[in-house]
Amino acid sequence: MPRFKQNKSERQRLLRQRRNERPFLFDPQFTRCLGAAEREIWEEAISFSGGDVTEAAEECGLKDIPRGTKVLWGRSAEEALGTYRRWQKQNSK
């Protein structure tokens, strides 16, 4: 039986699971965390919503999530934001 290569999103999903990461929703300016969701529920909701963060958040039980909300992954909101800031700094060079 041939082995199929995992695509990038599958690898990311497995890595998030191993690291016990979850999605944290931030306002568009990344000034405050609006909420968090369970990983498995979020992955299903974001898939069914076609990538619409606001709709997926509502499916996860989060209310009043504005358009433009950003999602970062981590074990905590602080870790997720810190990882994003490091990535941003690294890619601006």
Secondary structure per residue as TSV (DSSP state, phi and psi in degrees):
chain	resnum	aa	ss	phi	psi
A	1	M	-	360.0	127.7
A	2	P	-	-70.7	147.8
A	3	R	-	-94.6	134.3
A	4	F	-	-96.0	142.9
A	5	K	-	-73.0	141.1
A	6	Q	-	-76.8	140.8
A	7	N	-	-83.9	171.4
A	8	K	H	-59.2	-42.2
A	9	S	H	-66.2	-35.3
A	10	E	H	-66.1	-41.7
A	11	R	H	-62.8	-42.9
A	12	Q	H	-62.6	-41.8
A	13	R	H	-61.3	-44.8
A	14	L	H	-65.6	-39.5
A	15	L	H	-64.5	-43.5
A	16	R	H	-61.3	-39.7
A	17	Q	H	-65.4	-45.7
A	18	R	H	-62.4	-37.8
A	19	R	H	-83.5	-3.9
A	20	N	T	59.2	42.7
A	21	E	-	-89.2	157.1
A	22	R	E	-139.7	162.0
A	23	P	E	-82.6	134.6
A	24	F	E	-117.8	132.6
A	25	L	E	-98.9	129.5
A	26	F	E	-120.4	153.6
A	27	D	-	-65.4	163.9
A	28	P	T	-57.9	-24.6
A	29	Q	T	-94.3	1.0
A	30	F	S	59.3	34.1
A	31	T	S	-92.6	-22.4
A	32	R	S	-151.7	150.4
A	33	C	E	-85.1	128.5
A	34	L	E	-92.8	-16.3
A	35	G	E	159.4	178.0
A	36	A	E	-138.9	160.1
A	37	A	-	-134.3	163.7
A	38	E	-	-76.7	140.0
A	39	R	H	-54.5	-53.6
A	40	E	H	-62.3	-42.7
A	41	I	H	-65.9	-42.5
A	42	W	H	-62.6	-46.5
A	43	E	H	-58.4	-40.9
A	44	E	H	-68.9	-44.7
A	45	A	H	-64.4	-42.8
A	46	I	H	-69.5	-31.9
A	47	S	H	-67.5	-47.9
A	48	F	H	-68.1	-27.3
A	49	S	T	-85.6	-1.4
A	50	G	T	70.1	26.1
A	51	G	T	92.9	2.0
A	52	D	-	-77.6	107.1
A	53	V	H	-62.0	-42.9
A	54	T	H	-62.5	-45.6
A	55	E	H	-65.5	-42.2
A	56	A	H	-63.5	-39.6
A	57	A	H	-61.9	-41.9
A	58	E	H	-63.4	-38.9
A	59	E	H	-63.1	-28.2
A	60	C	T	-88.2	1.9
A	61	G	T	91.4	7.7
A	62	L	-	-90.5	129.4
A	63	K	-	-107.8	157.6
A	64	D	S	56.0	42.7
A	65	I	-	-89.8	118.5
A	66	P	-	-75.0	157.5
A	67	R	T	-60.8	147.9
A	68	G	T	89.1	0.4
A	69	T	-	-62.7	140.1
A	70	K	E	-107.5	148.7
A	71	V	E	-117.7	127.9
A	72	L	E	-123.6	146.7
A	73	W	E	-103.8	141.6
A	74	G	E	178.9	178.0
A	75	R	S	-82.3	-20.3
A	76	S	S	-146.0	163.8
A	77	A	H	-62.7	-38.9
A	78	E	H	-64.6	-42.9
A	79	E	H	-64.6	-43.9
A	80	A	H	-60.8	-45.5
A	81	L	H	-67.5	-39.8
A	82	G	H	-62.2	-43.0
A	83	T	H	-62.7	-42.0
A	84	Y	H	-63.9	-43.8
A	85	R	H	-62.9	-42.1
A	86	R	H	-63.2	-42.5
A	87	W	H	-62.9	-43.1
A	88	Q	H	-61.2	-44.9
A	89	K	H	-65.1	-42.5
A	90	Q	H	-64.4	-39.6
A	91	N	H	-83.5	-6.7
A	92	S	T	-88.2	-7.9
A	93	K	-	-78.6	360.0
